[in-house]
Amino acid sequence: MPAKNPRLTAVLEKPLYEWLKKTAQKEGASLSTRVRDLLKQAQELEEDAYWIQEGEKRLKTFRAQTARSHQQVWRKRK
């Protein structure tokens, strides 16, 4: 029977594997669940870094003199 979710095989160095095993046991989770949770955290961190970078680009071109207030923007749409 095919698996519900995709599977992944990874090769780890012994110290990393031992750390992963210890933290999974401490949390009462399986190795698979712990790895999944760590990957989700890594994804969130990468997304945050991307949006920070994009925000910094926009800040370089921001000019207070030409910026519109919240009310100015929404008044035009009505």
PyMOL Python script that loads the backbone (N, CA, C, O; Angstrom):
from pymol import cmd

cmd.read_pdbstr("""\
ATOM      1  N   MET A   1       0.845  -1.178   0.000  1.00  0.00           N
ATOM      2  CA  MET A   1       0.000   0.000   0.000  1.00  0.00           C
ATOM      3  C   MET A   1       0.894   1.247   0.000  1.00  0.00           C
ATOM      4  O   MET A   1       1.812   1.347   0.815  1.00  0.00           O
ATOM      5  N   PRO A   2       0.634   2.196  -0.906  1.00  0.00           N
ATOM      6  CA  PRO A   2       1.456   3.406  -0.954  1.00  0.00           C
ATOM      7  C   PRO A   2       1.285   4.259   0.301  1.00  0.00           C
ATOM      8  O   PRO A   2       0.231   4.270   0.936  1.00  0.00           O
ATOM      9  N   ALA A   3       2.338   4.959   0.627  1.00  0.00           N
ATOM     10  CA  ALA A   3       2.315   5.827   1.805  1.00  0.00           C
ATOM     11  C   ALA A   3       1.437   7.044   1.535  1.00  0.00           C
ATOM     12  O   ALA A   3       1.348   7.520   0.404  1.00  0.00           O
ATOM     13  N   LYS A   4       0.791   7.540   2.585  1.00  0.00           N
ATOM     14  CA  LYS A   4      -0.075   8.715   2.475  1.00  0.00           C
ATOM     15  C   LYS A   4       0.735   9.962   2.125  1.00  0.00           C
ATOM     16  O   LYS A   4       0.323  10.752   1.276  1.00  0.00           O
ATOM     17  N   ASN A   5       1.873  10.139   2.769  1.00  0.00           N
ATOM     18  CA  ASN A   5       2.740  11.291   2.539  1.00  0.00           C
ATOM     19  C   ASN A   5       4.051  10.843   1.914  1.00  0.00           C
ATOM     20  O   ASN A   5       4.472   9.703   2.109  1.00  0.00           O
ATOM     21  N   PRO A   6       4.704  11.733   1.159  1.00  0.00           N
ATOM     22  CA  PRO A   6       6.002  11.380   0.574  1.00  0.00           C
ATOM     23  C   PRO A   6       7.022  11.043   1.660  1.00  0.00           C
ATOM     24  O   PRO A   6       6.971  11.584   2.765  1.00  0.00           O
ATOM     25  N   ARG A   7       7.929  10.162   1.336  1.00  0.00           N
ATOM     26  CA  ARG A   7       8.979   9.742   2.268  1.00  0.00           C
ATOM     27  C   ARG A   7      10.316  10.292   1.813  1.00  0.00           C
ATOM     28  O   ARG A   7      10.513  10.607   0.639  1.00  0.00           O
ATOM     29  N   LEU A   8      11.238  10.402   2.773  1.00  0.00           N
ATOM     30  CA  LEU A   8      12.554  10.946   2.495  1.00  0.00           C
ATOM     31  C   LEU A   8      13.578  10.159   3.294  1.00  0.00           C
ATOM     32  O   LEU A   8      13.333   9.795   4.444  1.00  0.00           O
ATOM     33  N   THR A   9      14.716   9.899   2.686  1.00  0.00           N
ATOM     34  CA  THR A   9      15.822   9.248   3.384  1.00  0.00           C
ATOM     35  C   THR A   9      16.969  10.246   3.468  1.00  0.00           C
ATOM     36  O   THR A   9      17.316  10.884   2.475  1.00  0.00           O
ATOM     37  N   ALA A  10      17.553  10.378   4.648  1.00  0.00           N
ATOM     38  CA  ALA A  10      18.677  11.292   4.831  1.00  0.00           C
ATOM     39  C   ALA A  10      19.791  10.569   5.576  1.00  0.00           C
ATOM     40  O   ALA A  10      19.534   9.706   6.416  1.00  0.00           O
ATOM     41  N   VAL A  11      21.016  10.928   5.263  1.00  0.00           N
ATOM     42  CA  VAL A  11      22.180  10.373   5.938  1.00  0.00           C
ATOM     43  C   VAL A  11      22.704  11.441   6.889  1.00  0.00           C
ATOM     44  O   VAL A  11      22.973  12.570   6.480  1.00  0.00           O
ATOM     45  N   LEU A  12      22.847  11.072   8.176  1.00  0.00           N
ATOM     46  CA  LEU A  12      23.294  12.014   9.205  1.00  0.00           C
ATOM     47  C   LEU A  12      24.601  11.555   9.817  1.00  0.00           C
ATOM     48  O   LEU A  12      24.881  10.360   9.903  1.00  0.00           O
ATOM     49  N   GLU A  13      25.396  12.526  10.238  1.00  0.00           N
ATOM     50  CA  GLU A  13      26.583  12.196  11.016  1.00  0.00           C
ATOM     51  C   GLU A  13      26.106  11.724  12.390  1.00  0.00           C
ATOM     52  O   GLU A  13      25.033  12.110  12.853  1.00  0.00           O
ATOM     53  N   LYS A  14      26.911  10.892  13.026  1.00  0.00           N
ATOM     54  CA  LYS A  14      26.534  10.291  14.314  1.00  0.00           C
ATOM     55  C   LYS A  14      26.155  11.336  15.374  1.00  0.00           C
ATOM     56  O   LYS A  14      25.127  11.166  16.029  1.00  0.00           O
ATOM     57  N   PRO A  15      26.942  12.416  15.575  1.00  0.00           N
ATOM     58  CA  PRO A  15      26.564  13.393  16.604  1.00  0.00           C
ATOM     59  C   PRO A  15      25.210  14.057  16.322  1.00  0.00           C
ATOM     60  O   PRO A  15      24.437  14.315  17.244  1.00  0.00           O
ATOM     61  N   LEU A  16      24.933  14.326  15.061  1.00  0.00           N
ATOM     62  CA  LEU A  16      23.656  14.937  14.708  1.00  0.00           C
ATOM     63  C   LEU A  16      22.505  13.957  14.948  1.00  0.00           C
ATOM     64  O   LEU A  16      21.446  14.332  15.452  1.00  0.00           O
ATOM     65  N   TYR A  17      22.732  12.712  14.583  1.00  0.00           N
ATOM     66  CA  TYR A  17      21.720  11.680  14.820  1.00  0.00           C
ATOM     67  C   TYR A  17      21.447  11.521  16.308  1.00  0.00           C
ATOM     68  O   TYR A  17      20.287  11.422  16.709  1.00  0.00           O
ATOM     69  N   GLU A  18      22.474  11.496  17.128  1.00  0.00           N
ATOM     70  CA  GLU A  18      22.304  11.345  18.576  1.00  0.00           C
ATOM     71  C   GLU A  18      21.542  12.535  19.166  1.00  0.00           C
ATOM     72  O   GLU A  18      20.666  12.362  20.014  1.00  0.00           O
ATOM     73  N   TRP A  19      21.882  13.743  18.709  1.00  0.00           N
ATOM     74  CA  TRP A  19      21.161  14.933  19.173  1.00  0.00           C
ATOM     75  C   TRP A  19      19.683  14.851  18.782  1.00  0.00           C
ATOM     76  O   TRP A  19      18.802  15.135  19.593  1.00  0.00           O
ATOM     77  N   LEU A  20      19.426  14.465  17.548  1.00  0.00           N
ATOM     78  CA  LEU A  20      18.058  14.350  17.061  1.00  0.00           C
ATOM     79  C   LEU A  20      17.274  13.317  17.866  1.00  0.00           C
ATOM     80  O   LEU A  20      16.127  13.548  18.249  1.00  0.00           O
ATOM     81  N   LYS A  21      17.904  12.188  18.114  1.00  0.00           N
ATOM     82  CA  LYS A  21      17.269  11.113  18.887  1.00  0.00           C
ATOM     83  C   LYS A  21      16.952  11.580  20.306  1.00  0.00           C
ATOM     84  O   LYS A  21      15.870  11.316  20.831  1.00  0.00           O
ATOM     85  N   LYS A  22      17.917  12.282  20.922  1.00  0.00           N
ATOM     86  CA  LYS A  22      17.726  12.766  22.293  1.00  0.00           C
ATOM     87  C   LYS A  22      16.592  13.790  22.369  1.00  0.00           C
ATOM     88  O   LYS A  22      15.756  13.729  23.271  1.00  0.00           O
ATOM     89  N   THR A  23      16.566  14.732  21.419  1.00  0.00           N
ATOM     90  CA  THR A  23      15.520  15.753  21.461  1.00  0.00           C
ATOM     91  C   THR A  23      14.147  15.160  21.148  1.00  0.00           C
ATOM     92  O   THR A  23      13.143  15.608  21.700  1.00  0.00           O
ATOM     93  N   ALA A  24      14.093  14.169  20.279  1.00  0.00           N
ATOM     94  CA  ALA A  24      12.820  13.511  19.972  1.00  0.00           C
ATOM     95  C   ALA A  24      12.294  12.783  21.206  1.00  0.00           C
ATOM     96  O   ALA A  24      11.104  12.854  21.516  1.00  0.00           O
ATOM     97  N   GLN A  25      13.190  12.082  21.912  1.00  0.00           N
ATOM     98  CA  GLN A  25      12.782  11.371  23.127  1.00  0.00           C
ATOM     99  C   GLN A  25      12.296  12.349  24.190  1.00  0.00           C
ATOM    100  O   GLN A  25      11.296  12.101  24.863  1.00  0.00           O
ATOM    101  N   LYS A  26      13.014  13.464  24.334  1.00  0.00           N
ATOM    102  CA  LYS A  26      12.646  14.465  25.326  1.00  0.00           C
ATOM    103  C   LYS A  26      11.235  15.012  25.065  1.00  0.00           C
ATOM    104  O   LYS A  26      10.489  15.298  26.002  1.00  0.00           O
ATOM    105  N   GLU A  27      10.884  15.152  23.796  1.00  0.00           N
ATOM    106  CA  GLU A  27       9.578  15.682  23.426  1.00  0.00           C
ATOM    107  C   GLU A  27       8.516  14.590  23.300  1.00  0.00           C
ATOM    108  O   GLU A  27       7.339  14.884  23.087  1.00  0.00           O
ATOM    109  N   GLY A  28       8.927  13.356  23.429  1.00  0.00           N
ATOM    110  CA  GLY A  28       7.986  12.245  23.293  1.00  0.00           C
ATOM    111  C   GLY A  28       7.508  12.074  21.857  1.00  0.00           C
ATOM    112  O   GLY A  28       6.369  11.673  21.618  1.00  0.00           O
ATOM    113  N   ALA A  29       8.377  12.379  20.910  1.00  0.00           N
ATOM    114  CA  ALA A  29       8.025  12.304  19.494  1.00  0.00           C
ATOM    115  C   ALA A  29       8.913  11.286  18.790  1.00  0.00           C
ATOM    116  O   ALA A  29       9.967  10.896  19.293  1.00  0.00           O
ATOM    117  N   SER A  30       8.464  10.872  17.629  1.00  0.00           N
ATOM    118  CA  SER A  30       9.289   9.975  16.820  1.00  0.00           C
ATOM    119  C   SER A  30      10.365  10.796  16.113  1.00  0.00           C
ATOM    120  O   SER A  30      10.268  12.020  16.025  1.00  0.00           O
ATOM    121  N   LEU A  31      11.385  10.113  15.612  1.00  0.00           N
ATOM    122  CA  LEU A  31      12.431  10.793  14.848  1.00  0.00           C
ATOM    123  C   LEU A  31      11.818  11.489  13.629  1.00  0.00           C
ATOM    124  O   LEU A  31      12.175  12.622  13.306  1.00  0.00           O
ATOM    125  N   SER A  32      10.911  10.812  12.973  1.00  0.00           N
ATOM    126  CA  SER A  32      10.275  11.358  11.784  1.00  0.00           C
ATOM    127  C   SER A  32       9.520  12.649  12.101  1.00  0.00           C
ATOM    128  O   SER A  32       9.632  13.635  11.373  1.00  0.00           O
ATOM    129  N   THR A  33       8.762  12.636  13.180  1.00  0.00           N
ATOM    130  CA  THR A  33       8.002  13.819  13.576  1.00  0.00           C
ATOM    131  C   THR A  33       8.936  14.959  13.946  1.00  0.00           C
ATOM    132  O   THR A  33       8.681  16.111  13.597  1.00  0.00           O
ATOM    133  N   ARG A  34      10.007  14.646  14.644  1.00  0.00           N
ATOM    134  CA  ARG A  34      10.974  15.684  15.054  1.00  0.00           C
ATOM    135  C   ARG A  34      11.638  16.314  13.828  1.00  0.00           C
ATOM    136  O   ARG A  34      11.788  17.533  13.759  1.00  0.00           O
ATOM    137  N   VAL A  35      12.031  15.487  12.870  1.00  0.00           N
ATOM    138  CA  VAL A  35      12.652  16.008  11.651  1.00  0.00           C
ATOM    139  C   VAL A  35      11.647  16.870  10.886  1.00  0.00           C
ATOM    140  O   VAL A  35      11.995  17.946  10.400  1.00  0.00           O
ATOM    141  N   ARG A  36      10.414  16.404  10.780  1.00  0.00           N
ATOM    142  CA  ARG A  36       9.388  17.187  10.087  1.00  0.00           C
ATOM    143  C   ARG A  36       9.215  18.553  10.738  1.00  0.00           C
ATOM    144  O   ARG A  36       9.158  19.571  10.047  1.00  0.00           O
ATOM    145  N   ASP A  37       9.132  18.578  12.076  1.00  0.00           N
ATOM    146  CA  ASP A  37       8.954  19.838  12.796  1.00  0.00           C
ATOM    147  C   ASP A  37      10.150  20.772  12.596  1.00  0.00           C
ATOM    148  O   ASP A  37       9.974  21.979  12.435  1.00  0.00           O
ATOM    149  N   LEU A  38      11.355  20.218  12.607  1.00  0.00           N
ATOM    150  CA  LEU A  38      12.544  21.039  12.369  1.00  0.00           C
ATOM    151  C   LEU A  38      12.565  21.600  10.953  1.00  0.00           C
ATOM    152  O   LEU A  38      12.975  22.741  10.743  1.00  0.00           O
ATOM    153  N   LEU A  39      12.127  20.807   9.983  1.00  0.00           N
ATOM    154  CA  LEU A  39      12.072  21.288   8.600  1.00  0.00           C
ATOM    155  C   LEU A  39      11.035  22.399   8.448  1.00  0.00           C
ATOM    156  O   LEU A  39      11.260  23.362   7.715  1.00  0.00           O
ATOM    157  N   LYS A  40       9.908  22.270   9.132  1.00  0.00           N
ATOM    158  CA  LYS A  40       8.901  23.338   9.098  1.00  0.00           C
ATOM    159  C   LYS A  40       9.459  24.632   9.689  1.00  0.00           C
ATOM    160  O   LYS A  40       9.221  25.716   9.157  1.00  0.00           O
ATOM    161  N   GLN A  41      10.199  24.514  10.786  1.00  0.00           N
ATOM    162  CA  GLN A  41      10.823  25.699  11.389  1.00  0.00           C
ATOM    163  C   GLN A  41      11.827  26.330  10.429  1.00  0.00           C
ATOM    164  O   GLN A  41      11.886  27.552  10.298  1.00  0.00           O
ATOM    165  N   ALA A  42      12.612  25.495   9.762  1.00  0.00           N
ATOM    166  CA  ALA A  42      13.594  25.998   8.797  1.00  0.00           C
ATOM    167  C   ALA A  42      12.890  26.714   7.647  1.00  0.00           C
ATOM    168  O   ALA A  42      13.362  27.749   7.178  1.00  0.00           O
ATOM    169  N   GLN A  43      11.772  26.171   7.196  1.00  0.00           N
ATOM    170  CA  GLN A  43      11.009  26.801   6.122  1.00  0.00           C
ATOM    171  C   GLN A  43      10.510  28.181   6.559  1.00  0.00           C
ATOM    172  O   GLN A  43      10.614  29.148   5.805  1.00  0.00           O
ATOM    173  N   GLU A  44       9.974  28.269   7.763  1.00  0.00           N
ATOM    174  CA  GLU A  44       9.490  29.546   8.279  1.00  0.00           C
ATOM    175  C   GLU A  44      10.627  30.566   8.384  1.00  0.00           C
ATOM    176  O   GLU A  44      10.447  31.738   8.051  1.00  0.00           O
ATOM    177  N   LEU A  45      11.788  30.121   8.844  1.00  0.00           N
ATOM    178  CA  LEU A  45      12.938  31.022   8.950  1.00  0.00           C
ATOM    179  C   LEU A  45      13.376  31.527   7.571  1.00  0.00           C
ATOM    180  O   LEU A  45      13.713  32.701   7.416  1.00  0.00           O
ATOM    181  N   GLU A  46      13.371  30.643   6.578  1.00  0.00           N
ATOM    182  CA  GLU A  46      13.748  31.064   5.224  1.00  0.00           C
ATOM    183  C   GLU A  46      12.740  32.052   4.656  1.00  0.00           C
ATOM    184  O   GLU A  46      13.115  33.025   4.001  1.00  0.00           O
ATOM    185  N   GLU A  47      11.450  31.796   4.910  1.00  0.00           N
ATOM    186  CA  GLU A  47      10.425  32.718   4.432  1.00  0.00           C
ATOM    187  C   GLU A  47      10.567  34.076   5.121  1.00  0.00           C
ATOM    188  O   GLU A  47      10.459  35.118   4.474  1.00  0.00           O
ATOM    189  N   ASP A  48      10.806  34.063   6.418  1.00  0.00           N
ATOM    190  CA  ASP A  48      11.007  35.316   7.153  1.00  0.00           C
ATOM    191  C   ASP A  48      12.197  36.082   6.592  1.00  0.00           C
ATOM    192  O   ASP A  48      12.120  37.297   6.404  1.00  0.00           O
ATOM    193  N   ALA A  49      13.291  35.387   6.325  1.00  0.00           N
ATOM    194  CA  ALA A  49      14.489  36.032   5.783  1.00  0.00           C
ATOM    195  C   ALA A  49      14.193  36.641   4.416  1.00  0.00           C
ATOM    196  O   ALA A  49      14.669  37.734   4.109  1.00  0.00           O
ATOM    197  N   TYR A  50      13.418  35.949   3.601  1.00  0.00           N
ATOM    198  CA  TYR A  50      13.052  36.467   2.285  1.00  0.00           C
ATOM    199  C   TYR A  50      12.263  37.764   2.421  1.00  0.00           C
ATOM    200  O   TYR A  50      12.572  38.755   1.759  1.00  0.00           O
ATOM    201  N   TRP A  51      11.238  37.757   3.284  1.00  0.00           N
ATOM    202  CA  TRP A  51      10.396  38.952   3.414  1.00  0.00           C
ATOM    203  C   TRP A  51      11.143  40.109   4.073  1.00  0.00           C
ATOM    204  O   TRP A  51      10.867  41.271   3.773  1.00  0.00           O
ATOM    205  N   ILE A  52      12.073  39.811   4.955  1.00  0.00           N
ATOM    206  CA  ILE A  52      12.918  40.869   5.523  1.00  0.00           C
ATOM    207  C   ILE A  52      13.739  41.514   4.417  1.00  0.00           C
ATOM    208  O   ILE A  52      13.844  42.738   4.346  1.00  0.00           O
ATOM    209  N   GLN A  53      14.318  40.693   3.563  1.00  0.00           N
ATOM    210  CA  GLN A  53      15.123  41.197   2.451  1.00  0.00           C
ATOM    211  C   GLN A  53      14.268  42.044   1.508  1.00  0.00           C
ATOM    212  O   GLN A  53      14.699  43.112   1.073  1.00  0.00           O
ATOM    213  N   GLU A  54      13.068  41.578   1.192  1.00  0.00           N
ATOM    214  CA  GLU A  54      12.187  42.341   0.315  1.00  0.00           C
ATOM    215  C   GLU A  54      11.779  43.663   0.967  1.00  0.00           C
ATOM    216  O   GLU A  54      11.718  44.693   0.296  1.00  0.00           O
ATOM    217  N   GLY A  55      11.500  43.638   2.266  1.00  0.00           N
ATOM    218  CA  GLY A  55      11.142  44.859   2.990  1.00  0.00           C
ATOM    219  C   GLY A  55      12.274  45.860   2.995  1.00  0.00           C
ATOM    220  O   GLY A  55      12.046  47.060   2.845  1.00  0.00           O
ATOM    221  N   GLU A  56      13.489  45.380   3.167  1.00  0.00           N
ATOM    222  CA  GLU A  56      14.651  46.273   3.162  1.00  0.00           C
ATOM    223  C   GLU A  56      14.844  46.919   1.797  1.00  0.00           C
ATOM    224  O   GLU A  56      15.240  48.081   1.711  1.00  0.00           O
ATOM    225  N   LYS A  57      14.567  46.168   0.721  1.00  0.00           N
ATOM    226  CA  LYS A  57      14.644  46.747  -0.623  1.00  0.00           C
ATOM    227  C   LYS A  57      13.627  47.882  -0.772  1.00  0.00           C
ATOM    228  O   LYS A  57      13.933  48.941  -1.319  1.00  0.00           O
ATOM    229  N   ARG A  58      12.421  47.638  -0.276  1.00  0.00           N
ATOM    230  CA  ARG A  58      11.372  48.654  -0.400  1.00  0.00           C
ATOM    231  C   ARG A  58      11.676  49.874   0.457  1.00  0.00           C
ATOM    232  O   ARG A  58      11.359  50.999   0.070  1.00  0.00           O
ATOM    233  N   LEU A  59      12.285  49.662   1.614  1.00  0.00           N
ATOM    234  CA  LEU A  59      12.626  50.803   2.477  1.00  0.00           C
ATOM    235  C   LEU A  59      13.616  51.746   1.807  1.00  0.00           C
ATOM    236  O   LEU A  59      13.595  52.950   2.063  1.00  0.00           O
ATOM    237  N   LYS A  60      14.480  51.210   0.952  1.00  0.00           N
ATOM    238  CA  LYS A  60      15.461  52.043   0.262  1.00  0.00           C
ATOM    239  C   LYS A  60      14.794  53.037  -0.687  1.00  0.00           C
ATOM    240  O   LYS A  60      15.339  54.111  -0.942  1.00  0.00           O
ATOM    241  N   THR A  61      13.624  52.687  -1.208  1.00  0.00           N
ATOM    242  CA  THR A  61      12.940  53.566  -2.156  1.00  0.00           C
ATOM    243  C   THR A  61      11.799  54.340  -1.515  1.00  0.00           C
ATOM    244  O   THR A  61      11.146  55.136  -2.189  1.00  0.00           O
ATOM    245  N   PHE A  62      11.542  54.126  -0.228  1.00  0.00           N
ATOM    246  CA  PHE A  62      10.437  54.794   0.452  1.00  0.00           C
ATOM    247  C   PHE A  62      10.747  56.273   0.661  1.00  0.00           C
ATOM    248  O   PHE A  62      11.837  56.635   1.105  1.00  0.00           O
ATOM    249  N   ARG A  63       9.777  57.117   0.335  1.00  0.00           N
ATOM    250  CA  ARG A  63       9.898  58.555   0.558  1.00  0.00           C
ATOM    251  C   ARG A  63       8.661  59.026   1.310  1.00  0.00           C
ATOM    252  O   ARG A  63       7.543  58.901   0.810  1.00  0.00           O
ATOM    253  N   ALA A  64       8.857  59.563   2.501  1.00  0.00           N
ATOM    254  CA  ALA A  64       7.739  60.004   3.337  1.00  0.00           C
ATOM    255  C   ALA A  64       6.921  61.097   2.644  1.00  0.00           C
ATOM    256  O   ALA A  64       5.709  61.182   2.841  1.00  0.00           O
ATOM    257  N   GLN A  65       7.583  61.938   1.829  1.00  0.00           N
ATOM    258  CA  GLN A  65       6.892  63.047   1.175  1.00  0.00           C
ATOM    259  C   GLN A  65       5.834  62.563   0.182  1.00  0.00           C
ATOM    260  O   GLN A  65       4.818  63.230  -0.014  1.00  0.00           O
ATOM    261  N   THR A  66       6.065  61.419  -0.439  1.00  0.00           N
ATOM    262  CA  THR A  66       5.129  60.925  -1.448  1.00  0.00           C
ATOM    263  C   THR A  66       4.257  59.778  -0.935  1.00  0.00           C
ATOM    264  O   THR A  66       3.380  59.299  -1.653  1.00  0.00           O
ATOM    265  N   ALA A  67       4.487  59.348   0.268  1.00  0.00           N
ATOM    266  CA  ALA A  67       3.712  58.233   0.826  1.00  0.00           C
ATOM    267  C   ALA A  67       2.283  58.679   1.112  1.00  0.00           C
ATOM    268  O   ALA A  67       2.043  59.839   1.449  1.00  0.00           O
ATOM    269  N   ARG A  68       1.350  57.767   0.976  1.00  0.00           N
ATOM    270  CA  ARG A  68      -0.058  58.054   1.254  1.00  0.00           C
ATOM    271  C   ARG A  68      -0.446  57.421   2.579  1.00  0.00           C
ATOM    272  O   ARG A  68       0.084  56.379   2.963  1.00  0.00           O
ATOM    273  N   SER A  69      -1.356  58.051   3.258  1.00  0.00           N
ATOM    274  CA  SER A  69      -1.850  57.505   4.522  1.00  0.00           C
ATOM    275  C   SER A  69      -2.838  56.378   4.233  1.00  0.00           C
ATOM    276  O   SER A  69      -3.297  56.210   3.103  1.00  0.00           O
ATOM    277  N   HIS A  70      -3.147  55.632   5.245  1.00  0.00           N
ATOM    278  CA  HIS A  70      -4.126  54.545   5.135  1.00  0.00           C
ATOM    279  C   HIS A  70      -5.453  55.097   4.618  1.00  0.00           C
ATOM    280  O   HIS A  70      -6.056  54.520   3.713  1.00  0.00           O
ATOM    281  N   GLN A  71      -5.904  56.207   5.185  1.00  0.00           N
ATOM    282  CA  GLN A  71      -7.196  56.792   4.780  1.00  0.00           C
ATOM    283  C   GLN A  71      -7.158  57.272   3.338  1.00  0.00           C
ATOM    284  O   GLN A  71      -8.138  57.109   2.612  1.00  0.00           O
ATOM    285  N   GLN A  72      -6.061  57.854   2.914  1.00  0.00           N
ATOM    286  CA  GLN A  72      -5.961  58.319   1.527  1.00  0.00           C
ATOM    287  C   GLN A  72      -6.090  57.149   0.544  1.00  0.00           C
ATOM    288  O   GLN A  72      -6.769  57.261  -0.477  1.00  0.00           O
ATOM    289  N   VAL A  73      -5.462  56.080   0.846  1.00  0.00           N
ATOM    290  CA  VAL A  73      -5.508  54.921  -0.044  1.00  0.00           C
ATOM    291  C   VAL A  73      -6.918  54.339  -0.103  1.00  0.00           C
ATOM    292  O   VAL A  73      -7.423  54.078  -1.195  1.00  0.00           O
ATOM    293  N   TRP A  74      -7.549  54.136   1.015  1.00  0.00           N
ATOM    294  CA  TRP A  74      -8.858  53.500   1.043  1.00  0.00           C
ATOM    295  C   TRP A  74      -9.964  54.441   0.599  1.00  0.00           C
ATOM    296  O   TRP A  74     -10.991  53.970   0.110  1.00  0.00           O
ATOM    297  N   ARG A  75      -9.803  55.732   0.745  1.00  0.00           N
ATOM    298  CA  ARG A  75     -10.803  56.687   0.296  1.00  0.00           C
ATOM    299  C   ARG A  75     -10.942  56.611  -1.234  1.00  0.00           C
ATOM    300  O   ARG A  75     -12.050  56.698  -1.763  1.00  0.00           O
ATOM    301  N   LYS A  76      -9.828  56.452  -1.930  1.00  0.00           N
ATOM    302  CA  LYS A  76      -9.836  56.392  -3.385  1.00  0.00           C
ATOM    303  C   LYS A  76     -10.549  55.137  -3.896  1.00  0.00           C
ATOM    304  O   LYS A  76     -11.114  55.161  -4.990  1.00  0.00           O
ATOM    305  N   ARG A  77     -10.535  54.079  -3.153  1.00  0.00           N
ATOM    306  CA  ARG A  77     -11.132  52.803  -3.606  1.00  0.00           C
ATOM    307  C   ARG A  77     -12.635  52.786  -3.452  1.00  0.00           C
ATOM    308  O   ARG A  77     -13.303  51.970  -4.087  1.00  0.00           O
ATOM    309  N   LYS A  78     -13.176  53.640  -2.648  1.00  0.00           N
ATOM    310  CA  LYS A  78     -14.639  53.593  -2.411  1.00  0.00           C
ATOM    311  C   LYS A  78     -15.408  54.244  -3.518  1.00  0.00           C
ATOM    312  O   LYS A  78     -16.638  54.289  -3.473  1.00  0.00           O
TER     313      LYS A  78
END
""", "prot")
cmd.dss("prot")
cmd.show_as("cartoon", "prot")
cmd.util.cbc("prot")
cmd.orient("prot")
